[in-house]
Amino acid sequence: MSQIHTRHASFTLRAGETLLDGLERTGHAVEYQCRSGYCGSCRTTLLAGQVRYQEIPLACVAKDEILPCCCRPVGNITLGIEAEPVKKQA
């Protein structure tokens, strides 16, 4: 399983889980629309590591960007994204 590092958190991606699903599960706010690589809304900066796409996404991404909705990490990766702060209940 790949270890995912972000600006304020680290987590292990679960078997069968997309990177976007893992980010959402661990409190990261990621915009998305299609979950298929068409729109590019989930575009995120890849700081270290590599990912693979099962199919080349239609959305344009820069050299240091990935689409977490449709890629799989190749080993451990580091993303330039922050987790949402945990809200304390009164």
N, CA, C and O of each residue as an XYZ file, in Angstrom:
360
protein
N       0.830     -1.167      0.000
C       0.000      0.000      0.000
C       0.887      1.247      0.000
O       1.942      1.273      0.633
N       0.458      2.236     -0.691
C       1.216      3.485     -0.801
C       0.959      4.380      0.403
O      -0.160      4.468      0.907
N       2.013      5.036      0.846
C       1.909      6.039      1.903
C       1.760      7.392      1.218
O       2.546      7.738      0.336
N       0.753      8.152      1.625
C       0.471      9.458      1.040
C       0.817     10.520      2.074
O       0.335     10.469      3.206
N       1.639     11.467      1.695
C       2.024     12.565      2.577
C       1.468     13.858      1.996
O       1.567     14.104      0.794
N       0.879     14.683      2.866
C       0.401     15.996      2.468
C       1.043     17.017      3.408
O       1.879     16.655      4.237
N       0.666     18.262      3.287
C       1.307     19.306      4.102
C       1.155     19.081      5.600
O       2.056     19.438      6.359
N       0.046     18.501      6.052
C      -0.193     18.349      7.481
C      -0.636     16.951      7.897
O      -1.065     16.755      9.034
N      -0.541     15.997      7.011
C      -1.025     14.657      7.349
C      -0.316     13.601      6.511
O       0.276     13.897      5.473
N      -0.393     12.364      6.988
C       0.074     11.196      6.243
C      -0.945     10.087      6.446
O      -1.536      9.966      7.519
N      -1.146      9.288      5.424
C      -2.064      8.165      5.544
C      -1.691      7.095      4.537
O      -0.943      7.342      3.590
N      -2.219      5.912      4.753
C      -2.007      4.791      3.845
C      -3.245      4.637      2.982
O      -4.366      4.595      3.490
N      -3.042      4.553      1.689
C      -4.144      4.350      0.761
C      -4.637      2.917      0.908
O      -3.832      1.985      0.898
N      -5.923      2.731      1.041
C      -6.507      1.396      1.214
C      -6.614      0.674     -0.132
O      -6.652      1.305     -1.188
N      -6.660     -0.630     -0.073
C      -6.790     -1.444     -1.283
C      -8.066     -1.067     -2.026
O      -9.140     -1.002     -1.428
N      -7.952     -0.821     -3.322
C      -9.093     -0.490     -4.160
C      -9.579      0.946     -4.039
O     -10.514      1.345     -4.734
N      -8.962      1.715     -3.176
C      -9.378      3.097     -2.953
C      -8.664      4.018     -3.940
O      -7.461      3.881     -4.163
N      -9.409      4.958     -4.531
C      -8.752      5.942     -5.384
C      -8.024      6.947     -4.503
O      -8.325      7.075     -3.316
N      -7.083      7.644     -5.075
C      -6.367      8.664     -4.324
C      -7.351      9.735     -3.838
O      -7.229     10.213     -2.710
N      -8.311     10.111     -4.663
C      -9.321     11.090     -4.268
C     -10.130     10.583     -3.079
O     -10.379     11.339     -2.140
N     -10.542      9.321     -3.102
C     -11.290      8.747     -1.986
C     -10.472      8.793     -0.694
O     -10.997      9.133      0.366
N      -9.194      8.453     -0.787
C      -8.329      8.482      0.383
C      -8.156      9.887      0.933
O      -8.150     10.084      2.149
N      -8.017     10.852      0.055
C      -7.893     12.238      0.496
C      -9.167     12.692      1.204
O      -9.101     13.343      2.246
N     -10.311     12.357      0.649
C     -11.573     12.726      1.294
C     -11.726     12.031      2.649
O     -12.154     12.649      3.624
N     -11.380     10.761      2.701
C     -11.490      9.992      3.943
C     -10.663     10.600      5.066
O     -11.038     10.514      6.235
N      -9.554     11.204      4.716
C      -8.637     11.728      5.731
C      -8.771     13.239      5.938
O      -7.873     13.866      6.500
N      -9.877     13.826      5.490
C     -10.176     15.213      5.795
C      -9.564     16.243      4.884
O      -9.452     17.407      5.270
N      -9.164     15.864      3.693
C      -8.610     16.817      2.733
C      -9.736     17.328      1.840
O     -10.516     16.546      1.297
N      -9.810     18.632      1.696
C     -10.843     19.235      0.854
C     -10.335     19.287     -0.579
O      -9.441     20.070     -0.901
N     -10.899     18.466     -1.421
C     -10.507     18.410     -2.828
C     -11.747     18.665     -3.675
O     -12.746     17.954     -3.562
N     -11.674     19.674     -4.514
C     -12.777     19.940     -5.434
C     -12.806     18.824     -6.481
O     -11.761     18.313     -6.882
N     -13.991     18.457     -6.913
C     -14.111     17.476     -7.991
C     -15.466     17.629     -8.656
O     -16.393     18.195     -8.076
N     -15.575     17.131     -9.853
C     -16.836     17.126    -10.584
C     -17.109     15.731    -11.141
O     -18.109     15.099    -10.803
N     -16.202     15.263    -12.003
C     -16.497     14.068    -12.784
C     -15.977     12.764    -12.185
O     -16.565     11.708    -12.421
N     -14.894     12.811    -11.420
C     -14.213     11.627    -10.869
C     -13.686     10.692    -11.958
O     -13.492      9.502    -11.712
N     -13.453     11.225    -13.158
C     -13.002     10.391    -14.270
C     -11.864     10.984    -15.085
O     -11.471     10.390    -16.089
N     -11.320     12.130    -14.697
C     -10.224     12.733    -15.440
C     -10.636     13.623    -16.590
O      -9.798     14.029    -17.395
N     -11.926     13.932    -16.676
C     -12.402     14.775    -17.769
C     -12.321     16.264    -17.448
O     -11.938     17.067    -18.299
N     -12.682     16.632    -16.214
C     -12.858     18.057    -15.925
C     -11.614     18.741    -15.372
O     -11.415     19.931    -15.617
N     -10.783     18.032    -14.644
C      -9.585     18.628    -14.061
C      -9.814     19.373    -12.764
O      -8.885     20.000    -12.256
N     -11.018     19.330    -12.207
C     -11.322     20.062    -10.975
C     -10.485     19.605     -9.787
O     -10.194     20.406     -8.898
N     -10.097     18.352     -9.754
C      -9.347     17.813     -8.611
C      -7.832     17.995     -8.760
O      -7.064     17.471     -7.953
N      -7.412     18.714     -9.758
C      -5.982     18.949    -10.036
C      -5.239     19.296     -8.745
O      -5.640     20.199     -8.012
N      -4.154     18.569     -8.478
C      -3.371     18.703     -7.251
C      -1.891     18.681     -7.600
O      -1.488     18.023     -8.559
N      -1.083     19.394     -6.830
C       0.361     19.431     -7.066
C       1.031     18.196     -6.486
O       0.826     17.862     -5.319
N       1.828     17.523     -7.296
C       2.630     16.376     -6.869
C       4.029     16.890     -6.544
O       4.757     17.336     -7.431
N       4.402     16.824     -5.260
C       5.697     17.333     -4.823
C       6.801     16.282     -4.928
O       7.953     16.614     -5.207
N       6.449     15.015     -4.706
C       7.437     13.931     -4.781
C       6.728     12.623     -5.090
O       5.583     12.415     -4.687
N       7.414     11.743     -5.807
C       6.864     10.435     -6.157
C       6.296     10.419     -7.564
O       6.429     11.376     -8.327
N       5.660      9.308     -7.882
C       5.097      9.124     -9.212
C       3.709      8.507     -9.122
O       3.382      7.807     -8.163
N       2.905      8.781    -10.137
C       1.585      8.157    -10.261
C       1.451      7.586    -11.666
O       2.200      7.940    -12.576
N       0.477      6.695    -11.818
C       0.146      6.129    -13.130
C      -1.333      6.318    -13.384
O      -2.154      6.279    -12.467
N      -1.650      6.522    -14.637
C      -3.040      6.612    -15.059
C      -3.370      5.352    -15.842
O      -2.609      4.936    -16.716
N      -4.517      4.743    -15.522
C      -4.949      3.579    -16.282
C      -5.255      4.000    -17.714
O      -4.934      3.295    -18.671
N      -5.885      5.170    -17.839
C      -6.123      5.789    -19.143
C      -5.672      7.236    -19.043
O      -5.847      7.871    -18.003
N      -5.099      7.755    -20.100
C      -4.640      9.138    -20.092
C      -5.851     10.049    -19.911
O      -6.812      9.953    -20.674
N      -5.816     10.941    -18.899
C      -6.967     11.816    -18.664
C      -7.147     12.835    -19.794
O      -6.187     13.216    -20.464
N      -8.378     13.262    -19.986
C      -8.669     14.268    -20.998
C      -8.339     15.679    -20.512
O      -8.022     16.551    -21.321
N      -8.410     15.907    -19.210
C      -8.088     17.223    -18.648
C      -6.586     17.469    -18.770
O      -5.784     16.547    -18.621
N      -6.223     18.687    -19.036
C      -4.810     19.058    -19.129
C      -4.220     19.203    -17.739
O      -4.836     19.792    -16.851
N      -3.022     18.665    -17.554
C      -2.306     18.814    -16.289
C      -0.875     19.232    -16.587
O      -0.282     18.794    -17.572
N      -0.330     20.076    -15.733
C       1.061     20.507    -15.865
C       1.982     19.378    -15.403
O       1.525     18.376    -14.853
N       3.254     19.549    -15.629
C       4.246     18.520    -15.308
C       4.209     18.115    -13.827
O       4.422     16.949    -13.497
N       3.938     19.077    -12.942
C       3.941     18.791    -11.508
C       2.535     18.608    -10.934
O       2.355     18.687     -9.719
N       1.547     18.367    -11.779
C       0.173     18.188    -11.327
C      -0.332     16.786    -11.622
O       0.136     16.122    -12.547
N      -1.301     16.343    -10.816
C      -1.959     15.061    -11.032
C      -3.458     15.234    -10.839
O      -3.914     16.241    -10.296
N      -4.209     14.256    -11.284
C      -5.651     14.199    -11.064
C      -5.917     13.022    -10.134
O      -5.945     11.879    -10.592
N      -6.114     13.271     -8.834
C      -6.269     12.176     -7.882
C      -7.503     11.316     -8.104
O      -7.598     10.226     -7.540
N      -8.446     11.778     -8.910
C      -9.648     10.986     -9.166
C      -9.365      9.751    -10.017
O     -10.115      8.776     -9.970
N      -8.291      9.794    -10.791
C      -8.104      8.707    -11.755
C      -6.658      8.205    -11.863
O      -6.301      7.553    -12.844
N      -5.835      8.502    -10.871
C      -4.463      7.998    -10.914
C      -4.205      7.083     -9.726
O      -4.936      7.103     -8.736
N      -3.174      6.298     -9.843
C      -2.737      5.401     -8.763
C      -1.294      5.727     -8.430
O      -0.467      5.853     -9.332
N      -0.976      5.865     -7.148
C       0.414      6.120     -6.767
C       1.303      4.928     -7.107
O       0.882      3.774     -7.024
N       2.528      5.229     -7.489
C       3.548      4.200     -7.684
C       4.485      4.365     -6.493
O       5.448      5.128     -6.559
N       4.207      3.659     -5.418
C       4.970      3.839     -4.194
C       4.428      5.018     -3.405
O       3.268      5.403     -3.554
N       5.281      5.584     -2.566
C       4.889      6.699     -1.708
C       4.935      8.007     -2.485
O       5.788      8.200     -3.351
N       4.001      8.908     -2.160
C       3.961     10.211     -2.825
C       3.744     11.330     -1.805
O       3.271     11.099     -0.692
N       4.101     12.532     -2.213
C       3.860     13.726     -1.408
C       3.089     14.728     -2.257
O       3.468     15.028     -3.389
N       2.003     15.239     -1.692
C       1.127     16.167     -2.398
C       1.136     17.532     -1.728
O       1.277     17.632     -0.509
N       0.987     18.568     -2.513
C       0.908     19.933     -1.999
C      -0.515     20.315     -1.678
O      -1.069     21.226     -2.293
N      -1.108     19.638     -0.732
C      -2.502     19.873     -0.349
C      -2.579     19.850      1.165
O      -1.791     19.174      1.828
N      -3.529     20.589      1.705
C      -3.690     20.659      3.156
C      -4.967     19.939      3.584
O      -5.951     19.888      2.845
N      -4.926     19.389      4.788
C      -6.114     18.789      5.360
C      -6.986     19.884      5.946
O      -6.484     20.905      6.415
N      -8.269     19.671      5.919
C      -9.209     20.587      6.565
C      -8.992     20.495      8.063
O      -8.764     19.400      8.578
N      -9.055     21.611      8.781
C      -8.928     21.537     10.222
C     -10.090     20.767     10.832
O     -11.222     20.869     10.357
N      -9.821     20.004     11.870
C     -10.858     19.242     12.544
C     -11.699     20.223     13.355
O     -11.172     21.012     14.139
N     -13.003     20.162     13.155
C     -13.919     21.063     13.856
C     -14.266     20.459     15.217
O     -14.717     19.317     15.305
N     -14.051     21.231     16.262
C     -14.386     20.789     17.612
C     -15.862     21.056     17.873
O     -16.393     22.112     17.528
N     -16.499     20.088     18.479
C     -17.907     20.255     18.802
C     -18.029     20.908     20.169
O     -17.250     20.616     21.076
N     -19.004     21.788     20.313
C     -19.203     22.499     21.578
C     -19.940     21.648     22.573
O     -20.193     22.089     23.693
